[in-house]
Amino acid sequence: MKKACSIVAALLISLFIYVFYRSEKTVVNELIILIISFDTYTTIKSIITNTIPLNETIIFSLPGGLWIYCATALSHDFYLEIRKYRIQFIFVPISFAVGLEFCQLIHLTWGTFDIWDIAFYKIFWLISYYSSRCYGFQKNILSPFTLPGFICLACFLSVYLAHVSQ
């Protein structure tokens, strides 16, 4: 139960930062604007950002670290089998995030390389890695496809909500 509460809290903090401190061109914000209108969104965003100022490191690096924490905690019980190779899924979040950062560095993907992002990824991955434990046998995340496996994969897919359209 503590694990679920910490994951939900981390995702809500990330959502709060994305909604009120990131660009309105972020996918999650575009969805919110569709629901409440651009004027309402900008009014609420202005009130929040003026009431609770955050520094840039928190705005741009903390959500990624929190996502790593959640994805790692959810990945602990799974592996992925490709042919005869077994990949411990717990290493996928940190590999994905750091890999994406280096893709930004060499301009393979949109975004700005930030060493603070990598620092936050590493810190939150380590916290999650050492605080989460696999209780029982690990399961293949795709076979059979279960609700916990779906929730873990949904956490990975939630990265799309942070995408900024151009």
N, C-alpha and C positions, 0 to 999 in steps of 0.2 A: 504493500500500500504506500509506503514511504517513497519507493521508486516511482510509482505512478504519479504521486503528488509532485515530486521534484521535476518530473518530465513535463507535466502540465504547466507548472509554474514557469519553468524555463521557456517553454514555447509561448506562453502568454506575455512574458517580458519581451521576448523577441518580436512578437506581433505588435506590442505597444510601440516599440522603437521604430519598427518599419512603418506603421500607420502614421505616426505623428512626427517622425523626424527624417524620414526618407522621402524621395521624390514621389510626386503623384503619378509618375509614369511607371512605378513599380506595380507588378501585376496585382498584388493584394490590394493596393490602393485604388487601382482602376476598378476592381470589383466592388470596393466600398463606395466609390463615387457613383457607380451604376445604381447602387441601392439608396444612397442618401442625398445625392446631388453634389456637384462640385462646390457650390457656394457653402452648403452646410459643412462639407468636409473641410474646406479651407478655414472656416470660422472656428470650428472645433480644434483644428490643428494649431491655429494661431493662439488660442487660449491655452492649450496644453504646453506648447513650446515656450510661451512667455512665462507660464507658471512654474514649469519644471525644466530649467535649462540643463542640457547635457553637453559634455565635451565631445569632440569628434571621435576620439578613440572609443568611447562608449557607443556612440551612434553607429560607427562603421565597423567595429571589430567585435564588440560583445555579442551581437546576435549570432554571428558565425560560430563563436565559441560555445554559446548555449545550444545551438543546433548540433554541434559535434557531441556535446554532453548527452543530449537526448538520443541521437542516432547510435552512439556507442552503447548507452545503457540498454537500448532496445535490441542491439545486435549481439549482445553477449551470448544468447542461447542458440545462435544459429551458425551454420556454415553454408557455403555454396559449393556445390560439386560441379565442376566443369570437366567433362570426360572422366579421367581417373584422378584428377587433382582436387583436393579439398582445401578451400580457402576459408580461414576463420573470418567470419563476417565482421567481427569486432575491429578488424584492421581496415575495413573498407571506408568508414567515415573519415578517418584522418588521411588516408591515402587520396581519397576523392578531393577533400578540401585543399590539401597542400598541392596536389596535382593541378587543381583549378587555378590556384594562386600562381603557379609557375607558368601555366598557359597564358595568364594575364601578363606575366613578365615578358614573355616572348611574343605577345600580341596574337596568339592563336584564338583568343576569346576576348570579348569586350570586358573592360574593367581595369582597375588599377592595382598593380602588385603592391602589397602592403606587408611589411615584416611584422607589424602589430597583429595582423590577422593570423599569421602563422604562430605567433606567440600565444594568442588566445586559443587557437585550435589545440596546440600542444598541451597547454595547461588544463583545459576542460576535458580533453581526451584522457589525460592521465588521471584526473579526478574521477571521471566516470569509469575508466578501466579498473582502477583499484577499489572503487566503492561498489561496483556491480559484481555480482557473483553469478555464475551459472549454476543453477540448482537442478541437478539431474543431467541427463544426457543432452548433448547438443543435437539439434534437428536441422535437416536440410530446409532452408528457407522456402524452397519452391516445391518440395515433394515430401509429404502432402502439403498443399497450400492451406494454412490455418489462419485463424484470426490474429494471433500474435505475429505471425509472419507478415500478414497484410498490414498490420499497424506499423511494423518496422519498415517495410517498403514504402508505406505512405509517408513516413517521416522523411525518407530520401526524396520522394516526389515533391514534398513541400518546398524543397529548394527552388522549384519553379516559381513559387509565389514571390520570391525575392528578385526575380528577373526584372530588369528595367527595359521597357520597350523604347525603341528609338523613334 
